[in-house]
Amino acid sequence: MAFESNNFTVVKKEKLNRGEFLVEGGVALTSPSKILSVCADAYVSSMEVLAGQVNFSGVVTMCVIYLTDEGETEKAEENVNFSSKFEGDNITAGQKALVKVKVIDCEVSAFSGDSVRLSINLEQSGEIICEKEISSIRANDDDICFKDEQISVIKFVGEASEVASLSSQLSARGNVKKVLLAESSVIVKDVEAGVNFVSVSGDIVSRVLYMTDEDKFESAYVTDAFKQEVELAGTNQDSLVEGYATVRRDNISVQVEESDKGAKINLTVPVEFAVKAYEQASVNVIRDLYSVANDIKVTTESFDMTHTCKAEIVEGKIDGSLTIEDDKPRIDKLLFVGGNSLCVSNSYLKDGEVVIEGIAKANVVYLNDEENSLNSVQIEVPFVISDKFSQDNADGILVVDAILCDVDVVAKKGRELLFDAKVKACVNYCYDEVSGVISEALVLDAYPEREYAMELVYAQKGQDAWDIAKSAKVKEGQIVAQNPDVVFPLMEDTGLILFYQKI
């Protein structure tokens, strides 16, 4: 056998088609009279990759702040499970997948008696990660002459995930009567590989809305840094890694610690960390070949593989305004802002920058003195932020995770709301590299026997010994040995003599 298999694998990423689906769920209330604010958060808890589809499921946490018949402000939370899927001919069993869900909208679909029904619109997006086997060969016949080379390929090392609890402490102004809302979001700022582990670090931003003993609405913010190590066998300091963090909102724990010096609100936030690792490896392949005894049919194939780049952080400020309608009560006092959310609708590279577009939302509850009523309105602010980006291949894949920070809403002239906030985004980027390899070689008919013992070969300027030997169907060493005074590559057109042993 003249050739044998020398196959190798590379990693390839492909986007899953973005889509939307609806989830509905009911929340039980106690003697409600008015809904003040609703919000929802979601995460993926499990997934399965089958032939032609990616099935996944998760949890939506719904939070409702409402006014009771007795004039008390209360909250109610409920979880609802969901499931959805991606479909595509490019999905095969055994592939890895990254799936993300985001809440696009949350609104009241029905409110009667002691329950409210919420309609939550979710967006699903993601990518599949497959290991493609590339056909390559090696020669094991003395009649085969070949040139080999080392090419650089990207391989998949593995993935891992774990859930860890992060702690945050917020200082309250006055004693805390009740906590109405606890929100936490995470942003990954750096991912580093070590020996058999991946380190993920970033910020966790927490906000708590609460009422004091004097029935005043207050809120507190805190930003804490985190660093979490996730075990992943096969990694080292040179591995290419990416990491993601997701808050499991349904299991956030809130503890109030009262003291003479003021209350402390302690949050325990479960966060799922997911990491994936790749490596740049060298593979020895045949670049060119021929036979000194037979015709050879050579097949060359190109292949693409995905290169993962280090994540980059983008930050920006956004602002906007909302004028409430004339038939709504005027704003005499802002009470609280709840249900802050952000959804990225588009991201792309342009002129050396990454551009991120989306919509920020917040529920604003205010007091009208004339009617002595609590009222609520949702403010939506479209935004575009951009920053310099190290990559400029517009055909690559961007995966953007973004959070809102330092949200502030101010009322102006009784009917206008001014909104401003900061956006922090982690941008993961990858792009495809194209390479080629000899995938197959077939040995055909034998060359006819030479009827001469010597041959004069006319070689052209610039040719080296390999080019001449391949054309003459002899081994390269014969060219060099029988023409010892010739320097390769040729400086000018040259006649070379070849001698053949006659048997």
N, C-alpha and C positions, 0 to 999 in steps of 0.2 A: 504494500500500500504506500503510495507516494505522499499522501497527506493525511493528517489526523486533525481532530477538532481542537481548537484553542479558544473556545467561547468564553465570554466574560459578560458581566452585567453592568448596566448603568441605571441611574435614577431619572425618571421623567415625571414632571408635574403637569397636570391639566386642570383647568378651572371646571367646576361644576356649575351648571346653569343656575343663575340667581332666580329666585321665585318668591312668591308670597302665599301665605295660607292664614286662615282665620281660626282662632280658638275662642270659645265662649265658656264662661264659668259664673256661678252664682256665689254671692257673699252674703252671709246671714248678718243682719243688723238688729240692734235693740231699740225699739220705739223710734225709728228715724223720722225726721221731718224734712230734712234737706240734705242733699249730697253736696259736699264742699269741694272735694278733690278725689280724683281716682288716678292710680298709676299702676304700672305692671313692669315686671322684669322677668327674663327667661334665660335658661341655660340648657345645654344638651347634656343628658346624663349617660346615654349609651348609643352605640351605633353598630351596624353590621353591614359589611360589604359583600354583596352577592353578585351573581352574573347579571349584568344589566341594570343594577340598582344599588343605591346606598340607603338603607333604612335607618332612621334615627328616632329617638324619643327624648323627652325632657320634661321640665317643670316650669310652669308660669306661676309666679307669685303675684297675687292681686292685693292691692291695699286701697281701702276706702276710708276717707275721713268725712264724717258726717255730723249733723246737728240733730240732737234728740228732741223729743216733745218737751222735755223739761229745760231745754236751752243749753244742755251740756254738749261739749265737743268730744266726740269719741272716734276711735279707729277700729277697723275690722280687717283682718287679713285671711286669705284663703289661697290654697294651692290647687292647681288643676294640671293634670298630666296631658301631654300632647304627643303626637307622632306624625311623622311626615317622611318623605323620601325624595331622592334624586333618581332620575332615570337617564340612561344613555348607553349607546352601543360601545362606548369606550371604557365602560366600567366592567371589570372582571373580578371574580371571586379571588380573595387573597390580597387585593390591593389595600393600601392604607388610605385613610381619608381624614381630612380636617373639615369639620362642619361647624358653622357659626349661625346663631339665630339672634335677631335683634327685634325689639319692639318698635314698630313704626307708629302705631296709633293705639290708643286705649280710650274707649268711650262707653257711656252707659247705654245699653240697648233696651233695658226694661227696669222699672222701679215701682214696686208695689208691695204693700204690706211691710213685712220685716225682712225683705231681701232685695238685693239689687243684682242685676245681671250685667256683666261686662263683656264687651266684644273687643278682643285684642287681635290686631293685625300684626303678624310676624313675617319678617323677611329671612329667608334661608340662603346661605351662600357657602362656598367651600371649594376644596380642591381634592383631587385624588393623587396619590403618590404610588407609582408603579415601578417595579424593577424589570427593565427590559433586557432580555438576553440577546447579545449581539454575536452573530456567527463570525468566527474567525478560524484560521487554519495555521498549522505548522507543518513544515516539510520534514520527511524522514527518509529520503532517498538520495543517494550520492549523485544521481544524475540531475537533481534539482538544484539550481543555483538561486539564492534569494538574498535580498537585503531586508534586514529587520530594523525596527525603530521602536522607541518607547513613546507611547502617547499618553496624555493625561486624561483620565476619565473621572466622573463624579459617581460615587456609589452611595447607597443608602446603608447607614449603620444600624439604625433602629429608632424606636420611639418609646416613651414612658410617660406616665402621669401619676400624680398623687394629690390628695387633698390635705391641705394644712390649714390650721387655724391661726389667723393673724389678729393681734389685739390692738385696739385703739382706745384712748381715753380722752374724753372731751370735758371741758370745764363749763359748768352751768352757772348762769346768773340767778341766784336765789335758789330756793328749794324747788325740787322737781315734783310736781303733782302727778303728771303722767307724760309718758313719751308717746307722741302721735305718729312719728315716722322716723325710721332709721335707714339711711341709704349709704351704701359703700360701693365704690368702684375702684378698679385697679388699672394701672398702666405699667407695662413692662418697658424698662428703659435700657436694660443691658442683659445680654445673654452670653455666658462664657462657658467653654468646655474645659473639663479637667479629666483626670484619669478615672474612667468609669462613672462620671457624674457630669451633670450640667447645672450651672448656677444661674438662677433667674433673679434679677433684682429690679426694683422699681418703686413706685409710690402707691399707697392705698389712701384714697380720699374718702372721708366719712363725714356725713352731715346728719344731725339729729334735730328734729322739730319736737318741742316739748311745751308743756304748760306749767307755769309756776303756781305756787299756792295762791297768788293773787289773781289767778285766771288770765295771766298775760301769756301771749304766744312768744316764744323765744326760739332761736336756732343757734347751733354751734357747729363750727367746721374744724376739722383737723386733718393734716396730711402727714402720714408716717411713711418712712422708708422701710422697705423689706428686702430680704435676700433669702432665697430658698434654694437648697440643693436637691436635685432629683437624680436618683441613681439610674444610670443607663450604661450597661456593659458595652465595651468596645470603643468608647470615646477616649480621646486624648486631647492635649492642648491644641493640636492642629485641626481638630474636627470643625466642620462647618455646622453651626447649630442655630436653631430658632426655638423660641419659647413663647407660650401664651398663658394668660392667667384669666380665670373666670370666677366671679363671685357667685356663690350659691346662696342666693338671697333668702330662700325658704328656711335656712338654718341659722340666720344671724341671731345671736343672743345679746340681750340688753340687760345690764344690771346698773341700778342707781345706787350710788354710795354717798349718803348724806353725812355731813360733818359741820362743825362750827365755822370752818373756813370756807364753806360752800360745797355744793354738790358736785360729784364726779359721775359721769355717765360712761360706763365701760362697755365696749362692744367686742364681741368675739365673732370674727367673720371667717367662715369657711371659704377657702379659695382653692380651686382646682388648677394645678400647674401641669401643663402639657408641653413636652419637649420632643424635638426630632433632631436627629444628627445625621450628617453626611460626611464623606471624606473624599479628598482628591487623591487618587491612586494612579500609579504608573502601570501600564500594561504593555507587554512586548508583543508586537504584531509584525507580520510580513508586509513590507511596503511595495516590493517589486520582486518578480520571480520569472524564471524561464527554465527550460530543460535543455540539456545538451543532446538528448536522445529522442525526444518526442515533441510533437506540437502540444501546447497547453492552452486550454480555454479558461480564461480568468474572469471571474465575476467580482465586481467592486460595488459595495453598497454604502450609502451614507446613513448616518443615524444622528439623532439629536438627544441631548441630555440636558438636565436642568441644573444650573449653577445657583446656589443660594447665597445671598449677600448678607452682610451684617445689618441688623435692624438699625434704623435711624429715627430720631425723635424730632417731631415737628410741633411747635407751639404757636399759638396766635390768639388774638383778642377778637371777640365778636360783639356786635351791639345791634339793637333794633328797637322798634317801638310798636305799640298797639293803641289805637284810639277806640275806646269802647263805644258801642252803638247808643244812639240817643234814647232808645227805649229801656236801656239798662240803668239802674241806679248809679249815681255819681260816686266817685271814690273819695271818702272822707278820711279813711285811715287804712293803710295796708296792715293786715294781720299776719299773714305768713305766705311763703312760697313753698309749694310742695310738688313732688313728682317731676323733678328735673330730669330731662332725658336728652339724648343726642343720637342722631342717626346719620351715618355717612351714606350719601346717595351716589357719589361718584368720586373717583380719584384717578389721576393720570400724571404723566411726566410731560413737561413742556419747557423748552429753552433752559435746560439745566436746573429746573425746579420741579418739586412735587406739588401738585395742586389738589386740595381736598375740599369737596363740596358736601353740604349736608343741611340739616335742619335741627335747631335746638328748640326744646319745648319746656314750658314751666306752667304749673297751675298756680294762679294768684288768687288768694282769698282776701277780701277787703270788707270794711264796715261802712255802711251808709247811715249817717246820723238821723236823717229825716225820717227814714222808715225803721230805724234801729234794727237793720237787717244785715246778716252776713251774706255775701254774694261771692261768686267765683267766676273766673274767666281764664281761658287758656291762651297763652301767648306763644306764637311760633315765629322763630327768627331764622330765615335762610342765611347761610354763611358760606364764605369762600376764604380759606387760608392757604398760604403757600410759603415755601422755604427752599433754600438751596438743597440740592440732592446730588449725591456723589455719582449716581448712575444716570445714563441718558438713553438707554435702549427702550424706546416707547413700546416695543412689542412684549416686554416682560410682564410678569404678574405682580400686582400690588395687593397686599392684604393689610388693611388699615384698621387698627383698634384705637378708638378715641373716647375721651371722657370730658365732661364739663367740670370746671373748677371755679371757685370764687364767683358764684352766681349772685347778681345784685339786681333788684327791681325797685324802681323809684316811681312814685305817682306824681303827675304834673297837671295842674289846673283841673283836677277832679275827673278828667276823662281820658288822660293819656298815661300809658305805662312805658317807662324807659327800661330796657333790658341790656345788661352787659355781663360778660363772663369771659373766662379763658378756656381755651381748648388745648388739651394735650393729646398728641397722637403718636402711636408707635407704628412705623411703616416697615413691613417686611416685604422684601423685593427679591424676585428670582427671574432668571432669563435663560433661554435655551442656547446651547452651544452646538454647532454642527461639526461633525467629523466624519471620516470615511475609513473603510477597512476592506481588504480583500476577504470576501466571505466564502468563496468557493473556487477551486481550481480542478479542472478535469484533464486527465492525461489522454491525449488522442493518438493519432497514428504516429508510428516511428518515422524519423527522418530517413531518407534513402542513404545508403552507404556511400561515402565519398570515394570517388574513383581516382583521386589524385593525392599526392603526398605533400604538396606544398601549395599555399594559396597567398596571393597578394591582396591585402585588404586596404581599401582607400578610406581613411577616417577623416572627419571634418574637424576644423578648429573648434575648440571648446569641449569636445567629447572626452569623457574619462574612460578608464579601462573597463568599467562595468558596461557602459553604453556600447562599446565596441564588441565586447565579449558576447553580450546579449544578441547583437545583430549577427555576429558570426557563428552563434550557437556553440561556443566553447566556454571553458571556465576562465574566469578573470585571471587566475594565476598563470595560465598559459600565455595570455597576452603580455603580461609583465615579464615573465621569464624569457620568452623568446624575443623580446624587444627591450633589452636591458638599458639601452641608451636613450630611450624615449621617456619624456617627462609628461605626466598626466596631471590635469587635463591638457590637451594639445594646444600649443601656442599658434599652430598653423596647420593647414591641411597636410596630412602625412600618410605615406604608404607604409603599411606594416606587413611583415612576413609571418605566416603561420605554417608550422610543420605538423604533419599528421603521420602517425605510425601506421604503416600498412601491415595487416596480418594476413 
